[in-house]
Amino acid sequence: MRCYSSTFADLMEMRASAPVVATYLDRHEGWFRRCATPMQVLPLGDSLNGYALTLGRFGNFGFEVEPTIGLELLPQAQGVYRIATVPLPASQAPGGLQSLYDVEFNAALELDEGSSEEPLTTVRWQLDLSVWITLPGVITLLPDNLVQSSGDHLLKQIVRQISRRLTWKVQEDFHASHGIACPPRRRAQF
């Protein structure tokens, strides 16, 4: 069992007041599923805030997994939104793969309303991510630092790819649903 972990942060600019952005974020049952595409998103049992999210197929050294994680989008608390991992019910866990990996996903989104004449809210987010994975025995024959650095690099690539796409889709979806011009794309801060 090997652990890879990192912290990531970025922001989204929303051309609306913080209460308008908060109302949109509070209604995650619509935007989360739309914006996560092409990842598969399914409701998590009876939970109104939980989703099973299949990230896609990823691999290194010929070892591939298609991770599915349970996420709960927690209600706003003092202007901060949190997303945390929750266990997947057996009916939604991919057959046999859950024993190969475990993910701890803790994200926080905070709204920061600007003071300009035009309404602008910056949504700052931070993600603490740890992934534990059981690697095949043949990979343990490789040098330890190579296995660790390759895994760390792969984790950063996955998060960069998914987070930028998801961030941009949320911005586009928010602005389109409110009939507002979307700010131009920005480069990720990580």
C-alpha positions, -999 to +999 in steps of 0.1 A: +000+000+000+015+033-011+002+068-003+003+098-027-010+132-014-010+168-024-028+201-018-042+221-047-058+255-049-074+277-076-102+302-081-132+310-103-145+344-111-183+347-112-198+379-125-226+381-099-231+389-063-222+364-036-258+356-027-266+348-064-235+325-066-244+309-033-279+301-045-265+285-076-239+264-056-267+254-031-286+237-060-257+212-068-281+185-080-282+202-113-249+218-120-227+191-105-239+164-128-239+187-159-204+200-152-187+167-142-194+152-177-177+132-192-171+117-158-200+094-147-220+109-118-247+089-100-267+098-069-253+081-038-282+060-024-308+081-006-284+110+002-295+143-013-259+156-011-239+125-021-227+113-055-206+084-068-181+099-092-161+078-117-131+098-126-120+079-158-092+054-165-057+063-152-025+043-150+012+042-148+038+014-155+010-006-172-012-007-141-045+010-146-075+017-124-108+035-131-114+050-097-149+057-084-152+078-052-181+088-030-184+125-025-208+145-003-214+182-011-221+196+023-244+225+029-229+259+032-216+269+066-207+306+071-200+311+033-178+280+030-188+249+010-171+216+017-169+184-003-157+153+015-153+116+007-180+092+019-181+054+016-196+040-015-225+015-010-216-020-022-241-016-050-221+013-064-185+002-057-167-012-088-163-050-086-132-058-066-114-025-073-123-008-040-098-031-023-070-017-045-073+020-036-087+044-011-092+082-016-095+110+010-109+141-007-114+172+013-122+204-006-134+238+006-149+266-016-152+301-002-170+330-017-153+364-017-174+393-030-155+421-047-161+458-040-162+471-075-192+487-092-199+455-112-209+425-092-180+400-090-176+371-067-144+351-065-148+314-055-116+303-040-111+266-036-086+243-019-083+205-022-064+182+002-062+149-016-046+116-004-047+084-024-037+050-011-031+024-037-021-013-036+004-017-064+012-050-081+043-068-068+062-063-100+061-025-095+078-029-061+109-042-079+114-007-093+134+019-073+112+033-045+119+070-055+109+063-091+076+047-080+068+076-056+077+104-080+058+088-109+027+084-087+030+119-074+033+132-110+003+111-121-018+124-092-009+160-101-018+154-138-051+139-129-061+168-106-049+194-130-068+179-159-101+173-140-101+204-119-094+229-147-121+212-168-146+212-140-138+247-129-143+260-164-175+241-169-189+254-136-181+290-147-197+285-181-228+268-167-232+295-140-229+324-165-250+307-192-278+299-167-279+335-156-275+351-191-242+367-182-210+368-203-184+344-189-150+357-180-121+345-202-104+313-193-074+316-170-045+293-164-045+272-133-026+285-103-009+251-097 
